[in-house]
């Protein structure tokens, strides 16, 4: 008789991993702990049977509860780390609440408190949420082309007022949460400032929309059809010669209107003035990608836990094995877990760079935020979809916490600048405004395929290739046809943005891993980083072989190396996702995780 012995798997320091994930600035764990505790409240559990408008009302009710956690909403509006953390923890449990929270705190209140030129405004109604704030920029006919907006604010010199007007249906403000749900509302409205029939640029105007009795005179609010994901009270909004006091104009370095109607601005063109006026969308991009982090990690935490509790027939008659026992099941979740770690650390880097950037660094910091937003929200949707699929039919039910997560990411992908549009802008800027990566040393074939140096150099080779291709394609697109030249270069430019994003994510993951003191935990995270890099390199192996960043033998060895890494990491999948610290109150409320 023989006794089988099994070598125990090394134990990871789960608490250290959690601390690493949420070390966001000097006070990161405290910031994240506040919102994790807030969404653990019973109020944030799923409520079946509610109608659409009841869900809208619930979102505002939950937002007011979150507001109790904010000592100073004015200061919170200027705290990108705190705003992002709120989105990170709230989005997975209620996409509607996080939507109205971001609009109220960042886009509305943030725009108002950024105005250090106008006399101080009374903000008590907004900080107490007696009145909700909303943000009206996008128009029905313009979408992402917001500089072309047509809502007009004409200065009436005689009465020292502005007259806000929607000239035609295409200028309706599109999709703001302007209904009566949530109580009385005030908006920040983007409109073209006209003084003496001269267009001075688009500015923001503080505009009351409703009181306890309904919309105010001159304002028409039309509810839009319900959209996918967790919807809020999206509406189309018109203004019919609405009069606003002079104090409605939100001013700043981009423009100050003097009593004689003269505009003083340190920003040159009307287009640049408007970009400055709506600069809050950059923090909004950080919030959208933070929502993606929360969704990705929560979806994986749910799917992985389910994979260990759901048992199916094994290869031997009468045997039952967990879903997680199958490589076809756990390898997909493991790949996405590696991506979720890379997403998280990339977001931390982008946030820190935005918070601490110097004036001359602003363009680069802003571009990194935009690139991060696109990559993180796209990946989050993929992770939410995969996680839902891995839970089979159970995952289709809203009560199990997965079914609407991908739809919520659809909203984040579109909000604060559609992902493709902001990546096109980033790509166009990077063609000549981004340093060309140094030509990498060709691979010798002696390097281990799990060597992060080899893998990172390979991504650099891909980045350099697409950068040079974009420059070449732009120059060969035909003179005198700017759109034609961009169209010729756009594919290469977008590939440049993607591989740059992946490289930055890999750097962030590797840097975070290096800070881990426990050798066992650090070794597992190094394997996780190698898995992430290998998947990215494998997807580009043809190009990398042609560019001599990998040898033919290394390309042939990719599948076996990936299998070896997956085998080593599979026993740690549960711990790696438990480290996401998703509130037990949320997980235990999901019937499929409790056997209900």
Beta strands, then each sheet from edge to edge (+ up, - down):
strand 1: 132-136
strand 2: 152-156
strand 3: 161-165
strand 4: 173-177
strand 5: 185-195
strand 6: 198-208
strand 7: 210-211
strand 8: 214-215
strand 9: 219-223
strand 10: 234-239
strand 11: 242-245
strand 12: 249-250
strand 13: 256-257
strand 14: 263-264
strand 15: 311-313
strand 16: 320-322
sheet 1: 1+ 5+ 2+ 3- 11+
sheet 2: 1+ 5+ 6- 12+
sheet 3: 4+ 10- 9+
sheet 4: 7+ 8-
sheet 5: 13+ 14-
sheet 6: 15+ 16-
end
